[in-house]
Amino acid sequence: MTTFMAGGLVTSTATFTATSTGLATDPTTITLKYLPGSGSAVTIIYPDARITRVSTGVYSAELDTTGKTGTWTAEWTGTGAVQAIAADSWTVTAAPL
């Protein structure tokens, strides 16, 4: 599991591919849910400005870790044109000073 220091931005990225072709494809609906360490769960639905379309089928979000230490979990869900789900987790530790 990757470790970051609190106070920075962590980029979470998801790539959605069509099972039938293996090509990157944009889902009809994209939802990012994340649990920021000891905080409350957050849900973001694209086209919210916090989610960026990097290219076809690739989306990212920069998550602010300020004051939120612990294990973070992110879950990306695509529905419609592509049905897929992916999860990732990382640890955020307090800055040393």
GUKE-421326 format. One record per residue (C-alpha): residue number from 0; residue in three letters; x, y, z. Coordinates in steps of 0.1 Angstrom, whole numbers. Layout:
N
> NUM/Ala/X/Y/Z .
...
***
This chain:
97
> 0/Met/0/0/0 .
> 1/Thr/13/34/-10 .
> 2/Thr/19/60/18 .
> 3/Phe/15/98/14 .
> 4/Met/19/127/39 .
> 5/Ala/-12/146/50 .
> 6/Gly/-15/181/34 .
> 7/Gly/-9/171/-2 .
> 8/Leu/-31/160/-31 .
> 9/Val/-34/124/-40 .
> 10/Thr/-45/116/-76 .
> 11/Ser/-69/87/-80 .
> 12/Thr/-74/74/-116 .
> 13/Ala/-97/50/-132 .
> 14/Thr/-96/35/-167 .
> 15/Phe/-128/21/-182 .
> 16/Thr/-125/-4/-210 .
> 17/Ala/-153/-22/-230 .
> 18/Thr/-151/-59/-224 .
> 19/Ser/-162/-67/-260 .
> 20/Thr/-134/-47/-276 .
> 21/Gly/-108/-41/-249 .
> 22/Leu/-107/-4/-259 .
> 23/Ala/-109/25/-235 .
> 24/Thr/-146/37/-235 .
> 25/Asp/-165/64/-217 .
> 26/Pro/-192/51/-194 .
> 27/Thr/-225/68/-194 .
> 28/Thr/-223/76/-157 .
> 29/Ile/-192/78/-136 .
> 30/Thr/-193/78/-98 .
> 31/Leu/-163/82/-74 .
> 32/Lys/-169/73/-38 .
> 33/Tyr/-140/77/-14 .
> 34/Leu/-135/74/24 .
> 35/Pro/-109/99/35 .
> 36/Gly/-90/82/64 .
> 37/Ser/-110/90/96 .
> 38/Gly/-135/112/77 .
> 39/Ser/-169/106/63 .
> 40/Ala/-176/90/29 .
> 41/Val/-178/114/-1 .
> 42/Thr/-196/107/-34 .
> 43/Ile/-189/126/-66 .
> 44/Ile/-207/120/-99 .
> 45/Tyr/-192/132/-132 .
> 46/Pro/-194/159/-146 .
> 47/Asp/-186/174/-112 .
> 48/Ala/-155/197/-116 .
> 49/Arg/-135/175/-91 .
> 50/Ile/-134/147/-117 .
> 51/Thr/-113/153/-148 .
> 52/Arg/-117/134/-181 .
> 53/Val/-81/127/-190 .
> 54/Ser/-89/110/-223 .
> 55/Thr/-114/85/-236 .
> 56/Gly/-123/61/-207 .
> 57/Val/-97/76/-184 .
> 58/Tyr/-108/98/-154 .
> 59/Ser/-90/112/-124 .
> 60/Ala/-96/132/-93 .
> 61/Glu/-71/150/-70 .
> 62/Leu/-81/144/-34 .
> 63/Asp/-70/168/-6 .
> 64/Thr/-55/149/23 .
> 65/Thr/-52/179/46 .
> 66/Gly/-60/169/82 .
> 67/Lys/-72/134/72 .
> 68/Thr/-48/107/82 .
> 69/Gly/-54/69/80 .
> 70/Thr/-63/45/53 .
> 71/Trp/-81/60/23 .
> 72/Thr/-103/40/0 .
> 73/Ala/-115/51/-34 .
> 74/Glu/-141/33/-56 .
> 75/Trp/-148/42/-92 .
> 76/Thr/-180/29/-108 .
> 77/Gly/-190/32/-145 .
> 78/Thr/-225/23/-158 .
> 79/Gly/-242/24/-191 .
> 80/Ala/-219/22/-221 .
> 81/Val/-193/5/-198 .
> 82/Gln/-202/-14/-166 .
> 83/Ala/-172/-16/-144 .
> 84/Ile/-159/-11/-108 .
> 85/Ala/-124/-5/-95 .
> 86/Ala/-111/2/-60 .
> 87/Asp/-78/15/-47 .
> 88/Ser/-65/23/-12 .
> 89/Trp/-35/41/3 .
> 90/Thr/-23/54/37 .
> 91/Val/-20/90/47 .
> 92/Thr/3/98/76 .
> 93/Ala/8/130/96 .
> 94/Ala/36/153/85 .
> 95/Pro/66/149/107 .
> 96/Leu/68/185/120 .
***
